[in-house]
């Protein structure tokens, strides 16, 4: 049986690179099987589809995997840069992550539009925004969990950071070196004037950059934001891997003639 341009199954198969011939044979699609498919169908359309002559533009093998590797790499780099920027910019580091997001958008657009590809792109984008948005607010806590030192501090007079006639008091503590710092988060009574001069435990940054955290290291982690960031990190890493798996299933279905 021949195609419209006169080629037979044997000729089409012979035009394939040796590596692709071996791949087809390993998947049970050797030359006798292709001849059988052509005979059952009465034409070579499914054979041509299996041999990918009708889809020369579709990436194959590693070429189709690389965009899904590149996307999480760029996103993870953006998260890392954003979190590192909190050392200088505090919570304004989120804007660094948003600017880097342009590179993430580019990498997402370049990823293959295969089955489920759009959903994966959206998942990666949402996970990235969650990590840079919440991460910029949690970075000081994570830093103190790793490098912070527990010590005894003294309550200082709270400072009023309110505006437009609204009073908003923020707790401050005096460290053993005599410096006074606003804490990461107020506790129940630290803004009362009656506690000024009393002592409590806190986790402090040895470099003196991040704000002290009232309590011990064991009190720092385990918040809702921490779990949201953990979930977003898992999605950011696993969603592209799922896209690669779905892409391979799609290629396998196409080769065997199964409905996608």
N, C-alpha and C positions, 0 to 999 in steps of 0.2 A: 504494500500500500504506500502511496506517495502523497505528499502535500501538494498544495496548489502550485508551488514553485518547483515541483518535480522531485523533491527530496524524500527519501524513505526513512523509516525508523533507524535503520543501520547507519545511514549517512548523518542523520541528526545526532545520534549517539557518538559517532566517530568525531564529530566536530567539537565535542566537549573536551576540556582539559583532563588529563589523566587523573588528577586529584578529584575532580568532580565525578568522573566515572566510578572511581573507587568508593566515593561517598554514597552514590546511588546504589551501588552493589551491596554495600554494608547495610543499607536500609531496605534491602529486598527488592530493589528496582533495577535489576540487571537487564541486559538486552532482551533475553527471552520474555521477561515479565512485561517489558515495554511493548514488545510485539503482541503479546496477549491482550494488553489494554487497547492497543490500536485495533485489533481484530474485533474485540467486544464492542467498541464504540462505533466502528465503521468509519472512523476518520482519525486524524492525528492531533486533534485540538487538545485533548487532555495530555497527550504525550508531550506536545510542545510546551504546555503549561508546566508540566513536571520538570522539563529540561530548562525552563526559565527563558526560553527564546522570546516569549511574549512580554517579559518583564526585565529587560537588560538594565534598567535604571535602579532596580531595587538593590539596596546594600545586602551583601551576603557575608556570613561568617563574622570575623572580627570587625569588619567595617560597620556592621549594624550594631555592634555592642559598644563600640567606643563612645558614641554620643551619650549613652546612658551611664557610662563611667565618668565622662567629663562633667555632666550636670551635677552630681553630688559632690565631686571634687571642688568645683567652683563654689557651690553653695557652702560647703564646710569651710573653705578658705574665707569666705565672706563672714561667716559666723565667728571664726577665730579672730579675724581682724577687728570686727565690731566689739567683741568682748575685751580684746587687748586695749582697745581705744578708751575703755572706761577708766583706765588708769590715769588718763589725761583729761578726758571729756566728761567723766561721770556718766549720767544717764543720757546726755546728749550724744553719746556714742551710737545711739540708734540711727542717727542720720548718716553715719559712715556705712552702716549696714544697708540703709536704703539706697545710697548711691551705688554700692557694690551690687545691689539687686538688679541693676541694668545688665550686668554680666550674666547673672542667673537667668534673667529673661531671655537673653540671647542664646544661652546654652539650651534652654527649654525649647525655644523655637527650632533650633537645629536638631533636636531629638526626633527620631522617626515617628511619623503619624500612623503608627500601626494600631492594632486592636488594643484598646485601653490606654493608648498613648496620651490622649488628652486628659484623662482622669489622673494619670501619673504626674503629668506636668502640673496640674492644679494642686495635687497633694504635696508635691515638692515645694511649690510656691508658698502654700499656706504654712507648711512646716518651717520654711526659712523665715517668714515674717514672724511667726511665734517665737523662734529662737532669738532673733535679733531684738525683738520688742521686749519680751520678758527677760531675755538674757542680760540686756543692758541694765535692768533693774535688779537682777539677782547676782551679777558678777562679783560684787563686793562680798556678798555672803559666801559664795563658792571659794573666793580667794582666802577668806578668813578660815574656812573649814580646812584648807590645805596648809596655809602658812601662818595662820593666826596663833597668838600666844595668850593663854589664859592668865589673868592677873587680877589684882584688887585695885579698884578705882574709887574715887570720891565724887559724890554728886556735887555738881556746881549749879549755880543759879540758871534756870531755864531761860532761853532766849525767845523773844516774840518775833516770829517771821510772818505775822499776819499782815494784811493790807486792806485798804478801804474800810477801816474801822473795825475789822474782824480780828480778834485776838487768836493767834495760833501759837501755842508754846511748844518748843522743842527742847527735849532734855539734853543736857551737856554733862560731861564728866571730866574730872581732872586725873590725868595719868600719873604714874609714879615719877615721870620726868618733869612734872609740873605743868605740862601743856594741857590746854582745855580744848575738847573736841565735842561736836555734836554727835549723838549716837545714831546708829543705823535705824533704830525704831524705838519709840517711847515704850516704857513699861507702864504699869497701872498707876504708879505714884511718883514717878521721877520728876514731874513738873511741879509738885507741891514744894513750897518754900520750906516746909518742916523737915524735908529730907536732905536739904543742903548741908554738906559737911559729913554726912553718913557714908559708909562704905558699902560696896557691893562688888560682885564678880563681873568681869567682862572679858571678851576676846578682842585683842587689839592687833593692829597691823604693826609688825616690828619696824617697817619702813616709815610708819607714820602717815601713810597716804590715805588708806581707806578708813572710814569711820568705825569707831568701836561698836561692838555688838554686846548688849547687856545680857549676861548669862554665861553659860559654858558652851563649849563646842557642840556638845550633844543637843543643845537647844536650837542650833542654827538650821539644820536641814529638815526635810520632810514636809515642807509646805506644799500647797496646791500648785503654786507656780513651778516648783521644782519638778513635780510629776508631769505637768504639762510640757515642760521643756524636754524631759526625758522621752515622753511619747513622741514629741515632734522630731527629736533626734533619730528615734527608731524609724519613723516614717521617712525621713529624709534619706536614710541609708538603704532601707529595704524596698521602697517603692520603685526606684530604678531597677533593682534586681528583679522585681516582679515583672517589670516591663520587658526585660531581656527574656525572661522565661515565657511570657505570653507571645513574644515575637517568634521564638523558636517553635512554639506549639503551632502558631499560624503557618510558618513555613512547612512544618511537618504535615499539617492538614492539607496544605496546597499540593504538596508532592504526592500524597497518597490519594488525593481526590475527595477527602472527607469534607463535609460542609463546615465552614468557619463559623 
